[in-house]
Amino acid sequence: MARARRLLPIYGLLLPGMVLYGLWAAYPLISSFILSFSEWNLTKPTVFIGLDNYTRALSDALFWRSLSSTLGYTIVTVAGQLILGLGAALLLNQRIPGRSLLRLIYYLPVITSWVIVSLVFLFIYNGQAGALNWLLKDVLHLIPKNIAWLAEPSTALWAIAILGIWKGIGWTMVVFLAGLQSVPRELYEAAAMDGAGAWARFRYVTIPFLRATSTFLIVVLTIGGFNAFISIFVMSSSATGTIGGPLNSTDVALTYMWKQAFTQIDLGYGAALSFLLAAAIVVVSIVELRLARRQETA
C-alpha cells in the first residue's frame, strides 16, 4: 500500500502523456486496423468484409511489384548509406583541419526538407537542361544524348535512390562516429606495434567494435527504406505527372497504398496494405537482428 502511494505521483505525471498517446497514436492505429477488415469508400456505409482485403492484396500483382521495388530501393539505399557513411566517418574521425566544419557540411542534407531536396534533384535529373545530362554529355562526353532519368522505367527508381543515399550519409556518419569513439586507442597502438597495417587494423580492430552500431543502422535504415514516400511522390509526379512514374516503375509500397486509399478512394484496402507493409518490416527486422546475433556468436 505504501509503495502504491509513493508511485501515485509518478503515475499522475505520466497520465497526461499516456492520454495524448492514446488519442493521437493508439486510437488511430486501432481504428485503421478495424478499417482494414471493411469496405469503405466515403460514398457508402462501411461494410465488414472480413479478410477479403488481405486476400485481395496477396493476389494483387501490382502490390507485389511495388513491394519488390521497395525491397530493391531499400537494399540499394541501405548499402550506399552504410558504405559512404562509414567512409565519411573514418575520414572525419582523423585529426584534419576543418574537421568540425566538414562534419556540419556532411550533416546538412539530413536536416534539409525532403520536399526541397527532391525539387533540387528534379532539376539535376531534368531530361533537357538538367545538370547531370550537361555534365555527362557536354563536359565528360560519356553519353551521346540527353537521358530522361525520371521518365525512363529502367532509371527512374534508381535515380531517386541516389537522392535517398545522399540525404542519409550524414546521419549514418554521425552514428558511425559515435561507434568509432568507443574503440580504445590502445588497441590501434598495440596492433601497429605488432606490424598490422591500416587495412589489418580496420578489419580486426575497427570492424568488430562497430558490429553493434552496424546492426542498429541496418535495422533503422531498412525501416526507413520501406517507408520511402515523399521523394518518390514529389519526383515521379512532377516528372511524369503520375504517382508511380513510367509504367509504375517507381511505385513502392507506400505510393501504391496511397493511390489505393486516396486516388481510388478504397480506404479499407489501403489500410490492409499498410498493415501488410508493417508486417513485412517486422519480419525483415527480426531476420536482420537474428543474423547479426549469429555473426556475433560465431
C-alpha positions as CSV (number, residue, x, y, z in Angstrom):
1,M,0.0,0.0,0.0
2,A,2.8,2.3,0.9
3,R,4.6,1.5,-2.4
4,A,1.4,2.4,-4.3
5,R,1.2,5.7,-2.5
6,R,4.8,6.5,-3.5
7,L,4.2,5.6,-7.1
8,L,0.9,7.6,-7.3
9,P,2.5,11.0,-8.1
10,I,4.6,9.3,-10.8
11,Y,1.5,7.8,-12.5
12,G,-0.1,11.2,-12.2
13,L,2.7,12.8,-14.1
14,L,2.6,10.1,-16.8
15,L,-1.1,10.2,-17.2
16,P,-1.3,13.3,-19.5
17,G,1.3,11.9,-21.8
18,M,-0.5,8.5,-21.9
19,V,-3.8,10.2,-22.7
20,L,-2.2,12.1,-25.5
21,Y,-0.6,9.0,-26.9
22,G,-3.9,7.2,-26.7
23,L,-5.7,9.9,-28.6
24,W,-3.1,10.6,-31.3
25,A,-1.4,7.2,-31.8
26,A,-3.2,4.2,-30.3
27,Y,-6.8,5.2,-31.2
28,P,-6.0,5.9,-34.9
29,L,-3.9,2.7,-35.1
30,I,-6.7,0.6,-33.7
31,S,-9.3,2.3,-35.9
32,S,-7.2,1.7,-39.0
33,F,-6.8,-2.0,-38.1
34,I,-10.6,-2.3,-37.8
35,L,-11.0,-0.4,-41.1
36,S,-8.7,-2.9,-42.9
37,F,-11.4,-5.5,-42.4
38,S,-14.1,-3.3,-44.0
39,E,-15.1,-1.9,-47.4
40,W,-15.3,1.9,-47.1
41,N,-15.1,4.4,-49.9
42,L,-16.8,7.5,-48.3
43,T,-19.9,7.2,-50.6
44,K,-21.5,4.1,-49.0
45,P,-21.9,2.8,-45.4
46,T,-19.0,0.8,-44.1
47,V,-19.4,-2.9,-44.7
48,F,-17.5,-5.6,-42.8
49,I,-15.9,-8.0,-45.3
50,G,-13.5,-10.0,-43.0
51,L,-10.2,-10.9,-44.6
52,D,-11.2,-10.0,-48.2
53,N,-8.9,-7.0,-48.3
54,Y,-5.9,-9.1,-47.2
55,T,-6.6,-12.0,-49.6
56,R,-7.1,-9.4,-52.4
57,A,-3.7,-7.9,-51.6
58,L,-2.0,-11.3,-51.7
59,S,-3.3,-11.9,-55.2
60,D,-2.6,-8.3,-56.4
61,A,0.3,-8.4,-58.9
62,L,0.8,-4.6,-58.7
63,F,1.1,-4.7,-54.9
64,W,3.8,-7.5,-55.2
65,R,5.6,-5.4,-57.8
66,S,5.5,-2.4,-55.6
67,L,6.8,-4.5,-52.7
68,S,9.6,-5.8,-54.9
69,S,10.5,-2.2,-55.9
70,T,10.5,-1.3,-52.2
71,L,12.9,-4.1,-51.4
72,G,15.3,-3.1,-54.3
73,Y,15.2,0.6,-53.2
74,T,15.9,-0.4,-49.6
75,I,18.8,-2.7,-50.5
76,V,20.5,0.0,-52.7
77,T,20.0,2.9,-50.2
78,V,21.0,0.9,-47.1
79,A,24.1,-0.4,-48.7
80,G,25.0,3.0,-50.1
81,Q,24.5,4.8,-46.9
82,L,26.4,2.3,-44.9
83,I,29.5,2.3,-47.2
84,L,29.6,6.0,-47.8
85,G,28.7,6.9,-44.2
86,L,31.4,4.7,-42.8
87,G,33.9,6.1,-45.2
88,A,33.0,9.7,-44.2
89,A,33.1,8.7,-40.5
90,L,36.6,7.2,-40.9
91,L,37.8,10.3,-42.7
92,L,36.3,12.8,-40.2
93,N,37.5,10.7,-37.2
94,Q,41.0,11.8,-38.1
95,R,42.6,15.0,-36.8
96,I,42.4,17.1,-40.0
97,P,41.9,20.9,-40.4
98,G,38.3,22.0,-40.5
99,R,37.0,18.7,-39.2
100,S,34.1,20.2,-37.4
101,L,33.0,22.3,-40.4
102,L,33.2,19.2,-42.6
103,R,31.0,17.2,-40.2
104,L,28.5,20.0,-40.3
105,I,28.5,20.1,-44.1
106,Y,28.0,16.3,-44.3
107,Y,25.1,16.5,-41.9
108,L,23.3,19.4,-43.6
109,P,21.3,17.2,-46.1
110,V,19.9,15.3,-43.1
111,I,18.1,18.3,-41.7
112,T,17.0,19.7,-45.1
113,S,13.4,19.2,-46.1
114,W,12.7,16.2,-48.2
115,V,10.5,18.3,-50.5
116,I,13.3,20.9,-51.0
117,V,16.0,18.3,-51.9
118,S,13.5,16.4,-54.1
119,L,12.9,19.6,-56.1
120,V,16.6,20.2,-56.4
121,F,17.3,16.7,-57.7
122,L,14.4,17.1,-60.0
123,F,16.3,19.9,-61.7
124,I,19.5,17.8,-61.7
125,Y,17.7,14.9,-63.4
126,N,15.9,17.2,-65.9
127,G,15.9,15.4,-69.3
128,Q,16.5,18.6,-71.3
129,A,18.5,21.1,-69.2
130,G,19.5,19.0,-66.2
131,A,22.9,19.4,-64.6
132,L,23.6,15.7,-64.8
133,N,23.0,15.5,-68.5
134,W,25.1,18.6,-69.0
135,L,28.0,17.0,-67.1
136,L,27.8,13.6,-68.7
137,K,27.1,14.7,-72.3
138,D,28.6,18.2,-72.7
139,V,31.6,18.0,-70.3
140,L,32.6,14.4,-70.0
141,H,31.1,13.1,-73.3
142,L,30.1,9.9,-71.7
143,I,26.6,9.7,-73.2
144,P,25.6,10.6,-76.8
145,K,22.3,12.3,-76.0
146,N,20.3,13.6,-73.0
147,I,18.6,11.0,-70.9
148,A,15.2,11.5,-69.2
149,W,16.3,9.9,-66.0
150,L,12.9,10.1,-64.2
151,A,10.9,9.2,-67.3
152,E,12.7,6.0,-68.2
153,P,11.4,2.9,-66.4
154,S,15.0,1.5,-66.2
155,T,16.5,4.5,-64.5
156,A,13.7,6.3,-62.6
157,L,13.7,4.4,-59.3
158,W,17.5,4.2,-59.1
159,A,17.8,7.9,-59.7
160,I,15.5,8.6,-56.8
161,A,17.5,6.0,-54.7
162,I,20.7,8.1,-55.2
163,L,18.8,11.0,-53.5
164,G,18.0,8.7,-50.6
165,I,21.6,7.7,-50.2
166,W,22.9,11.3,-50.5
167,K,20.4,12.5,-47.8
168,G,21.2,9.7,-45.3
169,I,25.0,9.7,-45.5
170,G,25.3,12.4,-42.8
171,W,23.2,10.7,-40.2
172,T,24.9,7.3,-40.8
173,M,28.3,9.1,-40.5
174,V,27.3,10.6,-37.1
175,V,26.2,7.2,-35.7
176,F,29.4,5.5,-37.0
177,L,31.5,8.4,-35.5
178,A,29.9,7.6,-32.1
179,G,30.8,4.0,-32.6
180,L,34.4,4.8,-33.5
181,Q,34.8,6.9,-30.3
182,S,34.3,3.7,-28.3
183,V,37.3,1.9,-29.9
184,P,40.2,2.0,-27.4
185,R,43.1,3.9,-28.9
186,E,45.5,1.4,-27.2
187,L,44.2,-1.4,-29.4
188,Y,45.3,0.5,-32.5
189,E,48.7,1.2,-31.0
190,A,49.2,-2.4,-30.0
191,A,48.2,-3.6,-33.4
192,A,50.6,-1.2,-35.1
193,M,53.4,-2.3,-32.8
194,D,52.7,-5.9,-33.9
195,G,53.1,-4.9,-37.5
196,A,49.5,-4.6,-38.6
197,G,48.9,-2.2,-41.4
198,A,46.0,0.2,-41.9
199,W,43.8,-2.5,-43.5
200,A,44.5,-5.1,-40.9
201,R,43.8,-2.6,-38.1
202,F,40.5,-1.7,-39.8
203,R,39.5,-5.3,-40.3
204,Y,40.5,-6.8,-36.9
205,V,40.0,-3.8,-34.6
206,T,37.5,-1.3,-36.0
207,I,35.0,-3.7,-37.6
208,P,34.5,-5.9,-34.5
209,F,33.8,-2.8,-32.4
210,L,31.3,-1.5,-35.0
211,R,29.2,-4.6,-35.1
212,A,26.5,-3.4,-32.7
213,T,26.5,0.0,-34.4
214,S,26.2,-1.6,-37.8
215,T,23.3,-3.8,-36.7
216,F,21.4,-0.7,-35.3
217,L,22.0,1.2,-38.6
218,I,20.9,-1.7,-40.8
219,V,17.6,-2.2,-38.9
220,V,16.8,1.6,-38.7
221,L,17.8,2.3,-42.4
222,T,15.8,-0.7,-43.6
223,I,12.7,0.6,-41.8
224,G,13.4,4.0,-43.4
225,G,13.8,2.4,-46.9
226,F,10.5,0.6,-46.6
227,N,8.8,3.8,-45.6
228,A,10.2,5.8,-48.5
229,F,7.4,8.1,-49.9
230,I,8.0,11.9,-50.1
231,S,10.9,11.9,-52.6
232,I,9.2,9.3,-54.8
233,F,5.9,11.1,-54.6
234,V,7.3,14.5,-55.5
235,M,9.8,13.5,-58.1
236,S,7.7,10.9,-60.0
237,S,4.6,13.0,-60.1
238,S,6.5,16.2,-61.1
239,A,8.5,14.4,-63.8
240,T,5.8,12.3,-65.4
241,G,2.5,13.6,-64.0
242,T,1.6,10.3,-62.4
243,I,2.5,8.9,-59.0
244,G,4.4,5.7,-59.7
245,G,6.3,7.0,-62.6
246,P,6.7,5.4,-66.1
247,L,5.0,2.0,-66.2
248,N,4.7,2.1,-62.4
249,S,8.4,1.7,-62.2
250,T,8.7,4.0,-59.2
251,D,5.7,2.6,-57.4
252,V,6.8,1.5,-53.9
253,A,4.6,0.1,-51.2
254,L,3.6,3.4,-49.7
255,T,2.9,5.1,-53.0
256,Y,0.7,2.2,-54.1
257,M,-1.1,2.2,-50.8
258,W,-1.6,6.0,-51.1
259,K,-3.1,5.6,-54.6
260,Q,-5.5,2.9,-53.5
261,A,-6.6,4.8,-50.4
262,F,-6.8,8.4,-51.8
263,T,-7.0,8.1,-55.6
264,Q,-9.2,5.0,-55.8
265,I,-10.9,6.0,-52.6
266,D,-10.6,2.4,-51.4
267,L,-9.7,3.2,-47.8
268,G,-10.3,-0.3,-46.4
269,Y,-7.9,-1.8,-48.9
270,G,-5.3,0.9,-48.3
271,A,-5.5,0.2,-44.6
272,A,-4.9,-3.5,-45.2
273,L,-1.9,-2.7,-47.4
274,S,-0.4,-0.6,-44.6
275,F,-0.6,-3.4,-42.1
276,L,0.9,-5.9,-44.6
277,L,3.8,-3.5,-45.1
278,A,4.2,-3.2,-41.3
279,A,4.3,-7.0,-41.0
280,A,6.9,-7.2,-43.7
281,I,9.0,-4.6,-41.9
282,V,8.8,-6.5,-38.6
283,V,9.8,-9.8,-40.4
284,V,12.7,-8.2,-42.2
285,S,13.9,-6.5,-38.9
286,I,13.7,-9.8,-37.0
287,V,15.7,-11.6,-39.6
288,E,18.4,-8.9,-39.7
289,L,18.7,-9.0,-35.9
290,R,19.0,-12.8,-35.7
291,L,21.6,-12.8,-38.5
292,A,23.6,-10.2,-36.6
293,R,23.4,-12.2,-33.4
294,R,24.7,-15.3,-35.2
295,Q,27.6,-13.4,-36.5
296,E,28.4,-12.1,-33.0
297,T,28.4,-15.5,-31.5
298,A,30.2,-17.2,-34.4
